[in-house]
Each structure stands twice: as structure tokens, then as C-alpha cells.
């Protein structure tokens, strides 16, 4: 037996608002749209991961999702261009990542990060 995928599911009344953040800001691709559920995915394959945390690090709240990107500056520029509020960072953390926090259209706290 092997876990092949972990998918975070976010409850939302207006799923159509997801594309403006998850596709336009993060560059994810819409891979399924049933009207009531939209699934976005990145190109490439990663091992499934799940984190359990008592804090988000550096005294921050635990984010709902952590999304690793290859170009943090580009994503930050997209966030700013969309007029979204950056709640933390961008900053370099002692554990060798650069990151910032932003909320998605559904109020979920998203940790955008890049390993250094």
C-alpha cells in the first residue's frame, strides 16, 4: 500500500473565485471542474506530504496550506498586482526558506514559500 496523493479540500460557496488566485497568482492548472468542485494542479510530481503544527514558525499562525514555488518574487508580484494583502513577509527564515503569507479568496491563510 502506498499513498499516492494528498489533496487539501477547502469549503467555499463560490468555487468560481478560486481561479483568480490558484490559477492566476500561483499558475496552477485547472484539471477538474464539476461546477461544485474545481481541482488545480501543478506540472510535475511531488511526494505526498502532510504537516501537523502548533504554530507556523517565527511566531506566526499555522497556515491552512503551504505552497512551494520556484520563483517567490514572481508570485509576490502577482499577489501585489491583484491587490491582495500580504499578512507576513516576504522574509528569510532560519530553516532556509523565503516565504510570505496571503489569504486566498475564501479566507484561508496560505504560506507561499521557496527553499533557498
C-alpha positions as CSV (number, residue, x, y, z in Angstrom):
1,X,0.0,0.0,0.0
2,X,1.2,3.5,-0.9
3,X,-0.3,6.9,-0.5
4,X,-0.2,8.4,-4.0
5,X,-1.7,11.8,-3.4
6,X,-3.0,14.2,-0.7
7,X,-5.4,16.8,-1.8
8,X,-6.4,19.7,0.5
9,X,-10.1,20.4,0.2
10,X,-11.3,23.9,1.0
11,X,-15.0,24.5,1.6
12,X,-16.3,27.5,-0.4
13,X,-19.7,28.8,-1.5
14,X,-18.3,30.4,-4.7
15,X,-15.8,28.0,-6.1
16,X,-15.5,30.0,-9.3
17,X,-13.5,32.6,-7.4
18,X,-10.7,30.0,-7.0
19,X,-9.2,30.5,-10.5
20,X,-8.3,34.2,-9.8
21,X,-5.9,33.0,-7.0
22,X,-4.9,29.5,-7.6
23,X,-4.5,29.8,-11.4
24,X,-3.7,33.5,-12.0
25,X,-1.5,34.0,-9.0
26,X,0.1,30.6,-8.5
27,X,0.0,29.3,-12.0
28,X,-1.8,26.1,-11.2
29,X,-3.8,24.4,-14.0
30,X,-7.4,23.5,-13.7
31,X,-7.5,19.8,-14.0
32,X,-11.2,19.1,-13.0
33,X,-14.3,21.3,-12.9
34,X,-17.6,19.8,-11.9
35,X,-19.2,23.1,-11.1
36,X,-19.3,22.3,-7.4
37,X,-15.6,21.4,-7.2
38,X,-12.6,22.7,-9.0
39,X,-9.2,20.9,-8.7
40,X,-6.0,22.7,-9.6
41,X,-2.6,21.0,-10.0
42,X,1.0,21.9,-10.8
43,X,3.1,20.3,-13.5
44,X,5.4,17.7,-12.2
45,X,5.1,15.1,-9.4
46,X,5.8,15.5,-5.7
47,X,5.7,13.1,-2.9
48,X,2.5,13.5,-0.8
49,X,3.1,15.4,2.4
50,X,1.1,16.5,5.4
51,X,2.2,18.7,8.3
52,X,0.9,18.9,11.8
53,X,2.0,22.1,13.6
54,X,1.4,24.0,16.8
55,X,2.5,27.3,15.1
56,X,3.5,28.5,11.7
57,X,7.1,29.2,12.7
58,X,8.6,32.5,13.8
59,X,5.6,33.1,15.9
60,X,3.1,33.1,13.0
61,X,-0.2,31.3,13.0
62,X,-0.4,27.9,11.4
63,X,-1.3,28.4,7.7
64,X,-4.1,26.3,6.1
65,X,-1.8,25.4,3.2
66,X,1.8,25.7,2.4
67,X,2.6,26.0,-1.3
68,X,6.2,25.8,-2.6
69,X,7.0,27.8,-5.7
70,X,10.1,28.1,-7.8
71,X,10.0,31.9,-8.0
72,X,8.8,33.6,-4.9
73,X,9.4,37.1,-6.2
74,X,7.2,36.5,-9.2
75,X,4.4,35.1,-7.1
76,X,4.7,38.0,-4.7
77,X,4.5,40.4,-7.6
78,X,1.3,38.7,-8.8
79,X,-0.2,38.9,-5.3
80,X,0.6,42.7,-5.1
81,X,-0.8,43.2,-8.6
82,X,-4.1,41.6,-7.6
83,X,-4.3,43.9,-4.6
84,X,-4.1,41.1,-2.1
85,X,-2.9,41.8,1.4
86,X,0.4,40.2,2.3
87,X,0.0,39.3,6.0
88,X,3.6,38.2,6.7
89,X,6.8,38.7,4.9
90,X,8.4,38.2,2.4
91,X,11.1,37.1,4.8
92,X,14.0,34.7,5.0
93,X,13.5,32.1,7.8
94,X,16.2,30.3,9.8
95,X,15.2,27.0,8.3
96,X,16.4,28.1,4.8
97,X,13.2,29.2,3.1
98,X,11.9,32.5,1.9
99,X,8.2,33.0,2.4
100,X,5.1,35.2,2.8
101,X,1.5,34.7,3.9
102,X,-1.5,35.7,1.9
103,X,-5.2,34.8,2.2
104,X,-7.0,33.1,-0.7
105,X,-10.5,34.3,-1.8
106,X,-12.0,32.0,0.9
107,X,-10.1,33.5,3.8
108,X,-7.6,30.6,4.1
109,X,-4.1,31.5,5.2
110,X,-1.6,30.4,2.5
111,X,2.1,30.1,3.2
112,X,3.9,30.7,-0.1
113,X,7.5,29.6,0.1
114,X,10.7,28.8,-1.8
115,X,13.6,26.8,-0.5
116,X,16.9,28.6,-0.7
